[in-house]
Amino acid sequence: MEKTSSATRKEAAPADRKRSRRRRSSYAIYIYRLLEGLYQDVGIKASLMRILDDFMGDIVERLSMEAARLARYDNCSTTTPRDVFSASRLILPPELGKFANSEAARNINKFNASK
């Protein structure tokens, strides 16, 4: 009778073991909190929430890819706030990019002041 190692026995484990699904990050809670803060008596349908969530995910992905590309142009392995600011000015429409940068700078200053 042939002996099997413990590594071989682990590989032969039953395949019916339930695998946990990978959690998908979502912006739904943040969108809902923002909506609740602006309009207390207004709700949102689940289908619209999925659309807004996909839209936010797409914008964040495009901004992060552009910021990483700008960091590579500077021969840096780390994305800096300057790269993110520049990416937002490139990706977003002109007025929205300026507004996003001013809000980000205001919140960064507020965060640094609270330290």
C-alpha positions as CSV (number, residue, x, y, z in Angstrom):
1,M,0.0,0.0,0.0
2,E,1.4,3.3,-1.0
3,K,1.5,6.2,1.4
4,T,0.3,9.7,0.3
5,S,1.8,12.9,1.6
6,S,-0.4,15.5,3.3
7,A,0.0,17.9,0.3
8,T,-1.5,15.3,-2.0
9,R,-4.4,14.7,0.3
10,K,-5.1,18.5,0.4
11,E,-5.2,18.6,-3.3
12,A,-7.7,15.8,-3.4
13,A,-10.2,17.6,-1.1
14,P,-13.8,17.5,-2.2
15,A,-14.7,20.0,-5.0
16,D,-18.1,20.6,-3.5
17,R,-16.7,23.0,-0.9
18,K,-18.5,26.4,-1.2
19,R,-16.2,29.2,-2.4
20,S,-16.8,32.7,-1.1
21,R,-17.5,35.2,-3.8
22,R,-15.2,38.2,-4.2
23,R,-16.9,41.4,-2.9
24,R,-17.3,44.2,-5.4
25,S,-16.6,47.7,-4.1
26,S,-19.6,49.9,-4.5
27,Y,-20.2,53.7,-4.2
28,A,-23.9,53.1,-3.5
29,I,-23.8,54.0,0.2
30,Y,-21.9,57.2,-0.6
31,I,-24.3,58.2,-3.3
32,Y,-27.3,57.5,-1.0
33,R,-25.8,59.6,1.8
34,L,-25.1,62.5,-0.5
35,L,-28.7,62.3,-1.9
36,E,-30.1,62.1,1.7
37,G,-28.1,65.1,2.7
38,L,-29.3,67.2,-0.2
39,Y,-33.0,66.0,-0.4
40,Q,-34.3,64.2,2.7
41,D,-37.7,63.2,1.2
42,V,-36.4,61.8,-2.2
43,G,-35.5,58.2,-2.8
44,I,-33.7,56.4,-5.6
45,K,-34.5,53.3,-7.6
46,A,-32.1,50.3,-7.5
47,S,-31.7,50.4,-11.3
48,L,-30.6,54.1,-11.2
49,M,-28.3,53.3,-8.2
50,R,-26.6,50.6,-10.3
51,I,-26.2,53.1,-13.2
52,L,-24.7,55.8,-11.0
53,D,-22.4,53.2,-9.3
54,D,-21.1,52.1,-12.7
55,F,-20.6,55.7,-13.7
56,M,-18.6,56.4,-10.5
57,G,-16.5,53.3,-11.0
58,D,-15.7,54.3,-14.6
59,I,-14.7,57.8,-13.6
60,V,-12.5,56.6,-10.8
61,E,-10.9,54.0,-13.0
62,R,-10.2,56.5,-15.8
63,L,-8.7,59.1,-13.3
64,S,-6.5,56.5,-11.7
65,M,-5.2,55.2,-15.1
66,E,-4.5,58.7,-16.3
67,A,-2.7,59.6,-13.0
68,A,-0.6,56.5,-13.3
69,R,0.3,57.3,-16.9
70,L,1.3,60.8,-15.8
71,A,3.4,59.4,-13.0
72,R,5.2,57.1,-15.5
73,Y,6.0,60.1,-17.7
74,D,7.8,61.6,-14.7
75,N,9.7,58.3,-14.1
76,C,8.0,57.9,-10.7
77,S,6.6,54.7,-9.3
78,T,4.3,56.6,-6.9
79,T,1.3,58.7,-7.9
80,T,1.4,62.1,-6.4
81,P,-1.5,64.5,-5.7
82,R,-0.2,66.6,-8.6
83,D,-0.7,63.7,-10.9
84,V,-4.3,63.2,-9.7
85,F,-5.0,67.0,-10.1
86,S,-3.6,66.9,-13.6
87,A,-5.6,63.8,-14.5
88,S,-8.8,65.4,-13.3
89,R,-8.2,68.4,-15.5
90,L,-7.5,66.2,-18.5
91,I,-10.4,63.7,-18.0
92,L,-13.2,65.9,-16.7
93,P,-14.8,68.8,-18.6
94,P,-13.1,72.1,-18.0
95,E,-15.5,73.6,-15.4
96,L,-16.0,70.3,-13.6
97,G,-12.2,69.7,-13.5
98,K,-11.6,73.1,-11.9
99,F,-14.4,72.7,-9.4
100,A,-13.1,69.2,-8.5
101,N,-9.6,70.4,-8.0
102,S,-10.7,73.4,-5.8
103,E,-12.9,71.1,-3.7
104,A,-10.1,68.5,-3.3
105,A,-7.6,71.2,-2.3
106,R,-10.1,72.6,0.3
107,N,-10.7,69.2,1.8
108,I,-6.9,68.3,1.8
109,N,-6.2,71.6,3.7
110,K,-9.1,70.8,6.1
111,F,-7.7,67.3,6.7
112,N,-4.1,68.6,7.3
113,A,-5.4,71.3,9.7
114,S,-7.2,68.6,11.8
115,K,-4.0,66.6,12.4
